[in-house]
Amino acid sequence: MSLDSLKARVPDFAKDLKLNLGSVIGNSDLPTQQLWGTVLATAIASRSPIVLRELEPEAKANLSPEAYTAAKSAAAVMAMNNVFYRTRHLLSDHEYGTLRAGLRMNVIGNPGVEKVDFELWSFAVSAINGCGSCLDSHEQVLRKAGVERDTIQEAFKIAAVVQAVGVTLEAEAVLAE
């Protein structure tokens, strides 16, 4: 199970996705930990068993145990936060924005890896989950930490391609039944 195995599963009609998968992961300029943490977190967020099964072993091999756990933590906490903050943002009653969240998110303060890496992974998951509030929040933290726009864009390119591959492969699995 690997990136090459996943690319081989992409159908011919989605050749662009196969090529993009190779370029955004295989030719990324991100440091190894940022890259594979982003891949793992977005594979989880894609909700595609196929994508996760194919990419997780390679991610695990390229990440320290702490980074592996932190990437999974980013996917988990952002699954909650993206729903909560997206809903709060979308409601026309802005009073909800003044209420205490009351949700535990301790991992954000102490993720076990460099804060920038965790923020990047959280940003990428937020891109898949479509939470504008979270995207803005994590992008601002990243920019304040000196992370360039090109790096941030790399993360959401990975998110876009991983999500698209997941959607495509899951649809093909359903159609093959």
Backbone as ProteinMPNN parsed JSONL, in Angstrom:
{"seq_chain_A": "MSLDSLKARVPDFAKDLKLNLGSVIGNSDLPTQQLWGTVLATAIASRSPIVLRELEPEAKANLSPEAYTAAKSAAAVMAMNNVFYRTRHLLSDHEYGTLRAGLRMNVIGNPGVEKVDFELWSFAVSAINGCGSCLDSHEQVLRKAGVERDTIQEAFKIAAVVQAVGVTLEAEAVLAE", "coords_chain_A": {"N_chain_A": [[0.851, -1.175, 0.0], [0.577, 2.131, -0.963], [1.54, 5.397, -2.202], [1.955, 5.028, -4.956], [0.419, 2.744, -5.395], [-2.114, 3.763, -4.798], [-2.362, 5.698, -6.825], [-2.471, 3.976, -9.006], [-4.994, 2.96, -8.747], [-6.702, 4.966, -9.504], [-9.14, 5.814, -11.842], [-9.047, 5.957, -15.484], [-10.58, 8.093, -16.504], [-10.178, 10.02, -14.672], [-7.619, 11.0, -14.913], [-6.258, 13.419, -14.509], [-6.403, 13.717, -11.743], [-4.802, 11.599, -10.903], [-2.307, 12.415, -11.908], [-2.05, 14.826, -10.508], [-2.007, 13.881, -7.884], [0.429, 12.574, -7.835], [2.099, 14.783, -8.195], [1.493, 16.671, -6.092], [2.052, 15.245, -3.792], [4.211, 13.501, -4.357], [6.11, 15.267, -5.437], [6.381, 17.362, -3.692], [7.466, 20.34, -2.033], [7.376, 20.587, 0.65], [8.671, 20.057, 3.954], [9.448, 16.745, 5.127], [7.967, 15.915, 7.482], [5.889, 17.851, 7.612], [4.677, 17.399, 5.136], [3.849, 14.585, 5.186], [2.322, 14.518, 7.477], [0.281, 16.235, 6.725], [-0.751, 14.745, 4.594], [-1.65, 12.413, 5.951], [-3.536, 13.5, 7.805], [-5.394, 14.67, 6.034], [-6.158, 12.462, 4.554], [-7.552, 11.028, 6.465], [-9.579, 12.908, 6.975], [-10.837, 12.863, 4.523], [-12.554, 10.783, 4.602], [-12.459, 8.454, 3.19], [-12.105, 5.082, 3.051], [-10.479, 3.674, 1.275], [-8.511, 5.53, 0.376], [-7.324, 6.177, 2.847], [-6.37, 3.632, 3.713], [-4.45, 3.164, 1.742], [-2.632, 5.329, 1.935], [-1.893, 5.639, 4.632], [0.118, 3.716, 5.651], [2.507, 4.594, 4.404], [2.62, 7.201, 5.307], [2.921, 6.722, 8.058], [5.415, 5.512, 8.047], [7.002, 7.655, 7.395], [6.763, 9.486, 9.406], [7.488, 10.545, 12.755], [6.589, 8.753, 15.756], [5.284, 10.603, 17.445], [4.552, 12.668, 15.67], [2.888, 11.267, 13.945], [0.763, 10.584, 15.666], [-0.04, 13.197, 16.323], [-0.908, 14.195, 13.839], [-3.149, 12.577, 13.413], [-4.584, 13.456, 15.594], [-5.027, 16.118, 14.861], [-6.795, 15.771, 12.707], [-8.923, 14.644, 14.12], [-9.702, 16.576, 16.127], [-10.302, 18.729, 14.503], [-12.422, 17.742, 13.036], [-14.47, 17.99, 14.836], [-14.28, 20.769, 15.578], [-14.566, 22.083, 13.095], [-17.23, 21.602, 12.367], [-18.554, 22.802, 14.55], [-17.588, 25.549, 14.57], [-18.078, 26.324, 11.938], [-20.871, 26.127, 11.833], [-21.591, 27.997, 13.791], [-20.63, 30.279, 12.542], [-22.208, 30.355, 10.218], [-24.79, 30.731, 11.097], [-27.379, 33.127, 11.206], [-27.942, 34.484, 13.491], [-25.908, 36.191, 15.358], [-25.375, 36.142, 18.031], [-24.671, 33.633, 18.919], [-21.968, 33.529, 18.548], [-20.973, 34.824, 20.734], [-21.248, 33.161, 22.828], [-19.841, 30.84, 25.16], [-17.737, 28.278, 24.001], [-17.2, 25.772, 25.242], [-16.073, 23.299, 24.652], [-13.689, 20.724, 24.739], [-10.378, 21.134, 23.663], [-7.711, 20.615, 24.053], [-5.489, 19.515, 22.774], [-4.733, 21.262, 20.778], [-3.3, 23.255, 22.055], [-1.147, 21.81, 23.003], [0.195, 19.894, 21.039], [2.246, 18.013, 20.75], [4.063, 18.163, 18.745], [5.859, 20.456, 16.569], [4.26, 23.569, 16.689], [3.59, 24.938, 14.324], [3.486, 22.884, 12.406], [1.286, 21.358, 13.306], [-0.718, 23.3, 13.085], [-0.718, 23.662, 10.314], [-1.642, 21.167, 9.46], [-4.143, 21.174, 10.646], [-5.267, 23.298, 9.287], [-5.353, 22.223, 6.668], [-7.177, 20.097, 6.996], [-9.4, 21.601, 7.67], [-9.845, 22.818, 5.231], [-10.856, 20.709, 3.693], [-13.165, 20.181, 5.175], [-14.518, 22.537, 4.934], [-14.67, 24.881, 6.58], [-14.8, 28.148, 6.946], [-14.228, 29.964, 9.021], [-12.382, 28.535, 10.604], [-10.393, 28.088, 8.699], [-9.527, 30.745, 8.215], [-8.615, 31.407, 10.81], [-6.512, 29.499, 11.325], [-4.859, 30.048, 9.162], [-4.061, 32.656, 9.71], [-2.563, 32.271, 12.081], [-0.511, 30.697, 11.057], [0.639, 32.453, 9.144], [1.459, 34.515, 10.848], [3.446, 33.168, 12.172], [5.361, 33.157, 10.294], [5.103, 31.525, 8.091], [5.076, 30.978, 4.67], [2.869, 31.935, 1.972], [2.966, 30.169, -0.204], [3.613, 27.724, 1.011], [1.38, 27.292, 2.615], [-0.534, 27.12, 0.622], [0.351, 24.76, -0.587], [-0.499, 22.916, 1.305], [-3.322, 23.116, 1.093], [-3.634, 22.339, -1.519], [-2.856, 19.667, -1.423], [-4.917, 18.763, 0.253], [-7.134, 19.221, -1.436], [-6.645, 17.473, -3.615], [-6.375, 14.94, -2.383], [-8.937, 14.696, -1.266], [-10.513, 14.755, -3.624], [-9.617, 12.446, -4.942], [-10.451, 10.542, -3.094], [-13.285, 10.878, -3.19], [-13.754, 10.176, -5.849], [-12.817, 7.474, -5.998], [-14.46, 6.246, -4.095], [-16.971, 6.635, -5.277], [-16.651, 5.121, -7.594], [-16.395, 2.587, -6.439], [-18.966, 2.21, -5.405], [-20.471, 2.269, -7.767], [-19.527, -0.033, -8.943], [-20.718, -2.027, -7.569]], "CA_chain_A": [[0.0, 0.0, 0.0], [1.449, 3.288, -1.113], [1.116, 6.425, -3.147], [1.895, 4.427, -6.292], [-0.738, 1.853, -5.411], [-3.309, 4.613, -4.867], [-2.413, 6.264, -8.182], [-2.869, 2.906, -9.921], [-6.435, 2.722, -8.581], [-7.47, 6.08, -10.067], [-9.588, 5.455, -13.193], [-8.532, 6.762, -16.595], [-11.328, 9.339, -16.701], [-9.698, 10.979, -13.668], [-6.164, 11.046, -15.092], [-5.733, 14.642, -13.892], [-6.235, 13.461, -10.317], [-3.632, 10.733, -10.765], [-1.129, 13.265, -12.112], [-1.97, 15.771, -9.392], [-1.614, 13.127, -6.698], [1.873, 12.4, -7.952], [2.842, 16.036, -8.051], [1.334, 17.351, -4.797], [2.689, 14.448, -2.744], [5.504, 12.994, -4.83], [7.049, 16.341, -5.774], [6.146, 18.471, -2.772], [8.611, 21.007, -1.403], [7.192, 20.611, 2.1], [9.508, 19.123, 4.717], [8.826, 15.42, 5.248], [6.945, 15.853, 8.533], [4.726, 18.645, 7.209], [4.037, 16.713, 4.014], [3.166, 13.342, 5.521], [1.276, 14.847, 8.438], [-0.821, 16.771, 5.925], [-1.325, 13.613, 3.858], [-2.401, 11.56, 6.868], [-4.708, 14.22, 8.334], [-6.393, 14.845, 4.975], [-6.681, 11.133, 4.208], [-8.584, 10.749, 7.48], [-10.694, 13.839, 6.749], [-11.527, 12.521, 3.268], [-13.516, 9.732, 4.955], [-12.36, 7.369, 2.219], [-11.301, 3.951, 3.537], [-9.484, 3.307, 0.265], [-7.42, 6.498, 0.445], [-6.642, 6.03, 4.124], [-5.625, 2.366, 3.704], [-3.304, 3.257, 0.827], [-1.659, 6.357, 2.307], [-1.485, 5.577, 6.04], [1.399, 3.059, 5.921], [3.609, 5.447, 3.957], [2.663, 8.317, 6.253], [3.472, 6.21, 9.315], [6.842, 5.267, 7.833], [7.692, 8.933, 7.226], [6.514, 10.347, 10.561], [7.822, 10.041, 14.091], [5.355, 8.362, 16.448], [4.624, 11.804, 17.942], [3.943, 13.37, 14.532], [1.795, 10.399, 13.483], [-0.347, 10.798, 16.596], [-0.487, 14.592, 16.21], [-1.67, 14.339, 12.589], [-4.458, 11.98, 13.669], [-5.254, 14.371, 16.526], [-5.493, 17.286, 14.091], [-8.0, 15.347, 11.984], [-10.01, 14.411, 15.085], [-10.196, 17.801, 16.754], [-10.882, 19.599, 13.481], [-13.732, 17.19, 12.673], [-15.397, 18.619, 15.773], [-14.226, 22.227, 15.491], [-15.076, 22.572, 11.814], [-18.701, 21.61, 12.435], [-18.978, 23.793, 15.534], [-17.318, 26.933, 14.171], [-18.784, 26.595, 10.671], [-22.27, 26.348, 12.178], [-21.671, 29.276, 14.487], [-20.389, 31.315, 11.529], [-23.29, 30.391, 9.24], [-26.049, 31.17, 11.695], [-27.595, 34.566, 11.083], [-27.975, 35.034, 14.843], [-24.512, 36.328, 15.756], [-25.254, 35.96, 19.476], [-23.995, 32.365, 19.177], [-20.541, 33.823, 18.575], [-20.594, 35.366, 22.041], [-21.398, 32.108, 23.84], [-18.664, 30.011, 25.426], [-17.775, 27.024, 23.237], [-17.353, 24.679, 26.194], [-15.59, 22.05, 24.077], [-12.263, 20.479, 25.014], [-9.486, 21.133, 22.502], [-6.39, 20.738, 24.668], [-4.434, 19.1, 21.858], [-4.287, 22.419, 19.998], [-2.292, 23.942, 22.854], [-0.009, 20.942, 23.249], [0.013, 18.794, 20.09], [3.337, 17.043, 20.765], [4.948, 18.473, 17.613], [5.952, 21.89, 16.326], [2.945, 24.213, 16.566], [3.352, 25.258, 12.911], [3.078, 21.662, 11.704], [-0.081, 21.049, 13.718], [-1.582, 24.328, 12.49], [-0.821, 23.369, 8.88], [-2.511, 19.99, 9.312], [-5.497, 21.625, 11.002], [-5.704, 24.124, 8.157], [-5.676, 21.337, 5.538], [-8.423, 19.398, 7.329], [-10.452, 22.618, 7.581], [-10.132, 23.023, 3.807], [-11.756, 19.626, 3.287], [-14.44, 20.302, 5.883], [-15.174, 23.762, 4.494], [-14.954, 25.843, 7.648], [-14.121, 29.409, 6.668], [-13.71, 30.534, 10.269], [-11.181, 27.785, 10.976], [-9.376, 28.383, 7.695], [-8.977, 32.071, 8.516], [-7.906, 31.361, 12.088], [-5.257, 28.762, 11.181], [-4.009, 30.767, 8.196], [-3.484, 33.803, 10.424], [-1.52, 31.762, 12.978], [0.609, 30.279, 10.206], [1.29, 33.648, 8.579], [2.111, 35.21, 11.97], [4.635, 32.372, 12.487], [6.314, 33.3, 9.194], [4.882, 30.538, 7.031], [4.776, 31.634, 3.39], [1.623, 31.555, 1.301], [3.207, 28.983, -1.037], [3.55, 26.55, 1.887], [-0.028, 27.121, 2.987], [-1.228, 26.631, -0.577], [0.71, 23.35, -0.753], [-1.37, 22.127, 2.187], [-4.694, 22.974, 0.583], [-3.576, 21.555, -2.761], [-2.887, 18.26, -0.992], [-6.286, 18.507, 0.715], [-8.035, 19.172, -2.594], [-6.402, 16.275, -4.42], [-6.721, 13.76, -1.581], [-10.404, 14.651, -1.206], [-11.037, 14.413, -4.952], [-9.321, 11.031, -5.186], [-11.358, 9.785, -2.226], [-14.645, 10.946, -3.741], [-13.765, 9.423, -7.104], [-12.682, 6.041, -5.739], [-15.659, 5.779, -3.396], [-18.042, 6.59, -6.278], [-16.384, 3.963, -8.455], [-16.712, 1.391, -5.66], [-20.432, 2.101, -5.358], [-20.951, 1.945, -9.123], [-19.102, -1.386, -9.288], [-21.52, -3.009, -6.807]], "C_chain_A": [[0.889, 1.227, 0.0], [0.816, 4.307, -2.04], [0.995, 5.836, -4.546], [0.697, 3.495, -6.434], [-2.04, 2.651, -5.524], [-3.454, 5.206, -6.262], [-2.885, 5.221, -9.19], [-4.369, 2.636, -9.853], [-7.293, 3.812, -9.213], [-7.854, 5.745, -11.504], [-9.078, 6.434, -14.254], [-9.273, 8.081, -16.774], [-10.895, 10.429, -15.72], [-8.169, 11.081, -13.714], [-5.549, 12.291, -14.452], [-5.501, 14.443, -12.396], [-4.999, 12.606, -10.054], [-2.347, 11.557, -10.902], [-0.945, 14.244, -10.959], [-1.544, 15.085, -8.099], [-0.099, 12.925, -6.689], [2.646, 13.678, -7.727], [2.695, 16.653, -6.67], [1.955, 16.561, -3.649], [4.098, 14.053, -3.177], [6.539, 14.062, -5.117], [6.895, 17.55, -4.863], [7.456, 19.036, -2.23], [8.471, 21.076, 0.115], [8.209, 19.686, 2.767], [8.734, 17.83, 4.969], [7.716, 15.377, 6.297], [5.706, 16.655, 8.159], [3.958, 17.941, 6.1], [3.218, 15.51, 4.484], [2.133, 13.512, 6.621], [0.052, 15.397, 7.728], [-1.52, 15.644, 5.167], [-2.182, 12.757, 4.784], [-3.663, 12.257, 7.374], [-5.785, 14.373, 7.268], [-6.95, 13.506, 4.499], [-7.774, 10.734, 5.198], [-9.809, 11.617, 7.209], [-11.473, 13.516, 5.477], [-12.624, 11.486, 3.481], [-13.513, 8.558, 3.97], [-11.495, 6.246, 2.784], [-10.192, 3.566, 2.556], [-8.269, 4.229, 0.364], [-6.634, 6.316, 1.742], [-5.811, 4.745, 4.169], [-4.365, 2.451, 2.852], [-2.228, 4.211, 1.325], [-1.133, 6.248, 3.74], [-0.155, 4.872, 6.263], [2.608, 3.919, 5.519], [3.746, 6.666, 4.868], [3.32, 7.86, 7.554], [4.976, 5.987, 9.201], [7.648, 6.558, 7.762], [7.534, 9.882, 8.41], [7.05, 9.707, 11.835], [6.514, 9.583, 14.737], [4.567, 9.575, 16.962], [3.907, 12.551, 16.823], [2.761, 12.571, 13.98], [0.559, 10.609, 14.358], [-0.903, 12.209, 16.466], [-1.297, 14.813, 14.936], [-3.065, 13.728, 12.746], [-5.256, 12.86, 14.622], [-5.794, 15.597, 15.817], [-6.77, 16.934, 13.338], [-9.179, 15.198, 12.937], [-10.571, 15.716, 15.63], [-10.827, 18.733, 15.722], [-12.202, 19.037, 12.96], [-14.803, 17.803, 13.567], [-15.452, 20.132, 15.561], [-14.813, 22.766, 14.197], [-16.594, 22.599, 11.792], [-19.165, 22.719, 13.369], [-18.799, 25.223, 15.015], [-17.962, 27.296, 12.832], [-20.25, 26.894, 10.95], [-22.447, 27.7, 12.852], [-21.528, 30.433, 13.484], [-21.578, 31.466, 10.573], [-24.628, 30.852, 9.802], [-26.198, 32.687, 11.575], [-27.685, 35.248, 12.443], [-26.544, 35.053, 15.389], [-24.295, 36.223, 17.255], [-24.542, 34.642, 19.817], [-22.485, 32.554, 19.256], [-20.062, 34.38, 19.898], [-20.666, 34.314, 23.137], [-20.096, 31.311, 23.965], [-18.8, 28.697, 24.656], [-17.958, 25.83, 24.168], [-16.942, 23.323, 25.655], [-14.096, 21.903, 24.389], [-11.493, 20.397, 23.705], [-8.053, 21.304, 22.977], [-5.251, 20.415, 23.712], [-3.917, 20.271, 21.02], [-3.186, 23.169, 20.743], [-1.034, 23.133, 23.08], [-0.094, 19.715, 22.343], [1.118, 17.742, 20.093], [4.306, 17.184, 19.612], [5.047, 19.993, 17.507], [4.558, 22.452, 16.057], [2.599, 24.496, 15.097], [2.878, 24.03, 12.139], [1.625, 21.321, 12.025], [-1.076, 22.037, 13.119], [-1.787, 24.067, 10.998], [-1.756, 22.198, 8.635], [-3.96, 20.354, 9.623], [-6.092, 22.472, 9.887], [-6.159, 23.227, 6.997], [-6.975, 20.574, 5.777], [-9.6, 20.37, 7.22], [-10.815, 22.922, 6.136], [-11.095, 21.945, 3.313], [-13.133, 19.807, 3.912], [-15.148, 21.628, 5.629], [-15.533, 24.743, 5.587], [-14.135, 27.112, 7.42], [-13.522, 30.049, 7.904], [-12.411, 29.848, 10.682], [-10.055, 28.029, 9.972], [-8.716, 29.723, 7.983], [-8.129, 32.045, 9.774], [-6.542, 30.678, 11.943], [-4.314, 29.452, 10.198], [-3.343, 31.948, 8.882], [-2.371, 33.363, 11.375], [-0.287, 31.366, 12.168], [1.361, 31.48, 9.651], [2.043, 34.414, 9.664], [3.405, 34.491, 12.368], [5.664, 32.412, 11.361], [6.168, 32.297, 8.068], [4.426, 31.273, 5.771], [3.475, 31.111, 2.796], [1.799, 30.307, 0.433], [3.113, 27.694, -0.214], [2.109, 26.258, 2.265], [-0.82, 26.589, 1.794], [-0.878, 25.174, -0.853], [-0.221, 22.469, 0.078], [-2.775, 22.007, 1.616], [-4.744, 22.35, -0.799], [-3.62, 20.066, -2.43], [-4.3, 17.897, -0.547], [-7.24, 18.342, -0.462], [-7.877, 17.869, -3.373], [-6.767, 15.009, -3.641], [-8.237, 13.607, -1.494], [-10.992, 14.2, -2.54], [-10.788, 12.944, -5.282], [-10.252, 10.169, -4.335], [-12.765, 9.733, -2.774], [-14.745, 10.073, -4.989], [-13.715, 7.917, -6.859], [-13.89, 5.472, -5.008], [-16.84, 5.678, -4.37], [-17.871, 5.381, -7.186], [-16.697, 2.657, -7.721], [-18.214, 1.166, -5.594], [-20.97, 1.66, -6.714], [-20.582, 0.514, -9.533], [-19.927, -2.452, -8.568], [-22.639, -3.59, -7.629]], "O_chain_A": [[1.804, 1.368, 0.811], [-0.274, 4.112, -2.579], [0.025, 6.119, -5.25], [0.044, 3.466, -7.477], [-2.953, 2.264, -6.254], [-4.55, 5.215, -6.821], [-3.617, 5.546, -10.125], [-4.949, 2.131, -10.815], [-8.486, 3.607, -9.436], [-6.98, 5.424, -12.31], [-8.728, 7.576, -13.957], [-8.668, 9.082, -17.155], [-11.201, 11.607, -15.909], [-7.515, 11.229, -12.681], [-4.444, 12.228, -13.912], [-4.519, 14.941, -11.845], [-4.247, 12.851, -9.11], [-1.418, 11.409, -10.107], [0.172, 14.466, -10.492], [-0.795, 15.66, -7.309], [0.558, 13.086, -5.661], [3.725, 13.663, -7.135], [3.687, 17.123, -6.113], [2.343, 17.146, -2.638], [5.061, 14.255, -2.437], [7.737, 13.789, -5.048], [7.256, 18.661, -5.252], [8.42, 18.305, -2.001], [9.368, 21.578, 0.793], [8.567, 18.65, 2.208], [7.504, 17.835, 5.016], [6.634, 14.856, 6.025], [4.586, 16.189, 8.366], [2.728, 17.893, 6.123], [2.022, 15.43, 4.207], [1.173, 12.745, 6.698], [-1.08, 15.067, 8.082], [-2.749, 15.601, 5.111], [-3.313, 12.413, 4.442], [-4.742, 11.664, 7.37], [-6.97, 14.22, 7.566], [-8.106, 13.434, 4.082], [-8.797, 10.171, 4.81], [-10.939, 11.127, 7.212], [-12.649, 13.863, 5.369], [-13.513, 11.331, 2.644], [-14.457, 7.769, 3.93], [-10.292, 6.425, 2.976], [-9.099, 3.18, 2.968], [-7.132, 3.761, 0.428], [-5.403, 6.305, 1.724], [-4.666, 4.77, 4.619], [-3.334, 1.876, 3.2], [-1.038, 3.94, 1.161], [-0.033, 6.722, 4.027], [0.663, 5.393, 7.021], [3.612, 3.953, 6.231], [4.857, 7.108, 5.161], [4.187, 8.552, 8.086], [5.721, 6.242, 10.147], [8.848, 6.556, 8.04], [8.113, 10.968, 8.414], [7.062, 8.484, 11.973], [5.438, 9.991, 14.3], [3.336, 9.581, 16.922], [2.781, 13.014, 17.006], [1.747, 13.151, 13.591], [-0.55, 10.788, 13.852], [-2.119, 12.396, 16.496], [-2.282, 15.552, 14.958], [-4.05, 14.294, 12.27], [-6.471, 12.995, 14.474], [-6.889, 16.067, 16.127], [-7.722, 17.714, 13.331], [-10.302, 15.579, 12.607], [-11.782, 15.936, 15.598], [-11.781, 19.447, 16.032], [-13.033, 19.806, 12.478], [-15.908, 18.099, 13.112], [-16.527, 20.705, 15.387], [-15.486, 23.796, 14.203], [-17.185, 23.532, 11.249], [-20.063, 23.488, 13.026], [-19.743, 26.012, 15.019], [-18.348, 28.445, 12.618], [-20.814, 27.818, 10.365], [-23.358, 28.455, 12.512], [-22.23, 31.44, 13.583], [-21.912, 32.579, 10.167], [-25.495, 31.311, 9.059], [-25.25, 33.433, 11.817], [-27.52, 36.465, 12.536], [-26.038, 34.023, 15.833], [-23.153, 36.216, 17.713], [-23.893, 34.533, 20.858], [-21.802, 31.81, 19.96], [-18.859, 34.404, 20.158], [-20.198, 34.545, 24.252], [-19.358, 31.138, 22.995], [-19.864, 28.078, 24.663], [-18.792, 24.965, 23.902], [-17.411, 22.296, 26.147], [-13.341, 22.872, 24.304], [-11.886, 19.698, 22.771], [-7.275, 22.047, 22.379], [-4.164, 20.982, 23.828], [-2.761, 20.256, 20.598], [-2.243, 23.662, 20.125], [0.034, 23.697, 23.322], [-0.414, 18.621, 22.808], [0.948, 16.679, 19.496], [5.264, 16.419, 19.504], [4.401, 20.722, 18.259], [3.779, 21.879, 15.294], [1.456, 24.314, 14.679], [1.972, 24.127, 11.311], [0.834, 21.03, 11.128], [-2.161, 21.643, 12.692], [-2.892, 24.229, 10.479], [-2.57, 22.228, 7.711], [-4.884, 19.9, 8.949], [-7.28, 22.371, 9.584], [-7.222, 23.448, 6.417], [-7.784, 20.422, 4.861], [-10.67, 20.003, 6.734], [-11.964, 23.248, 5.842], [-12.046, 22.246, 2.592], [-14.151, 19.608, 3.249], [-16.28, 21.811, 6.077], [-16.589, 25.374, 5.533], [-12.93, 27.141, 7.67], [-12.429, 30.613, 7.847], [-11.45, 30.514, 11.067], [-8.894, 28.161, 10.359], [-7.489, 29.826, 7.995], [-7.034, 32.608, 9.796], [-5.529, 31.217, 12.39], [-3.099, 29.437, 10.391], [-2.163, 32.207, 8.648], [-1.338, 34.027, 11.46], [0.843, 31.668, 12.554], [2.591, 31.514, 9.686], [3.145, 34.907, 9.423], [4.348, 35.123, 12.844], [6.716, 31.78, 11.455], [7.021, 32.228, 7.183], [3.504, 32.087, 5.813], [3.044, 29.994, 3.083], [0.891, 29.481, 0.342], [2.59, 26.688, -0.693], [1.673, 25.108, 2.236], [-1.672, 25.713, 1.945], [-1.735, 24.419, -1.312], [-0.674, 21.418, -0.377], [-3.365, 20.927, 1.645], [-5.8, 21.874, -1.216], [-4.333, 19.299, -3.077], [-4.822, 16.848, -0.925], [-8.06, 17.424, -0.477], [-8.866, 17.239, -3.746], [-7.401, 14.107, -4.188], [-8.757, 12.501, -1.636], [-11.879, 13.347, -2.569], [-11.658, 12.275, -5.84], [-10.782, 9.168, -4.818], [-13.378, 8.667, -2.819], [-15.707, 9.324, -5.158], [-14.492, 7.167, -7.451], [-14.3, 4.341, -5.27], [-17.624, 4.732, -4.291], [-18.844, 4.698, -7.506], [-17.213, 1.718, -8.329], [-18.675, 0.031, -5.717], [-21.827, 0.78, -6.793], [-21.252, -0.081, -10.376], [-19.852, -3.634, -8.905], [-23.399, -4.424, -7.137]]}, "name": "protein", "num_of_chains": 1, "seq": "MSLDSLKARVPDFAKDLKLNLGSVIGNSDLPTQQLWGTVLATAIASRSPIVLRELEPEAKANLSPEAYTAAKSAAAVMAMNNVFYRTRHLLSDHEYGTLRAGLRMNVIGNPGVEKVDFELWSFAVSAINGCGSCLDSHEQVLRKAGVERDTIQEAFKIAAVVQAVGVTLEAEAVLAE"}
